Amino acid sequence: MASKVPAIIIAAGESKRLGRPKAFVEVAGKTLLQHALEKIMISKCDPIVVVTNQDNLFKATTLSKNATVALNSNPELGRTGSIQVGLKAIINDIGKLPEKIIFIPVDRPGWKSGSIAKLTESKTSSCLSFNGVKGHPVSIVGEDLHSILNAHKDTPLREIVSFYPIDVDESMLHLNIDTETDVQELLQNENFFLEL
């Protein structure tokens, strides 16, 4: 039996443009963090680490059942630093660097749990893609994990890892929650989030 693939959910950004924590935006009766956790648990990833910031630590911990919550003290440096925090939490949990992880930004909610299997089966670092445009979640494999751990916290992920696109039929894949307009689009497509 194949070993389970760990997952890191990033919910550490400051949400300056939105003006409120993206992880706690609600759609279909649940926060984006709860939706991400439910979908990743269905896909049987383990362990699951939620990386958050100091301001959101208590609420993220309360919502993150069956997951470890890790604090990124410097989330303003970018997602690579948050992935590093998540990787270190996984290493503490399993005692070694995993062979592969699934990385999920909480503000990119337009994916279904079934698409995660395509990422966990991939032998290379891969991303979901819809209509030829790459999106999230992504899988990060092998040496790419070492490269992330050794990178500066503010280095953009795309400068560290080249992702192989995996086509999926996920029409909401490119929804990126940055502004109230994005939240309105999210709410207008609430039915998408009723299915996991």
WOSULVEN-V993803 format. One record per helix or strand of 3 or more residues. SS is the DSSP state (h for helix, s for strand). FROM is the first residue (numbers start at 1). LEN is the number of residues. If there is no record, write none. Layout:
# WOSULVEN-V993803
SS	FROM	LEN
SS	FROM	LEN
This chain:
# WOSULVEN-V993803
s	6	6
h	22	3
h	32	11
s	48	5
h	57	7
s	68	4
h	75	3
h	79	16
s	100	6
h	113	9
s	126	5
s	133	9
h	143	8
h	157	3
s	164	4
h	180	9
h	190	5
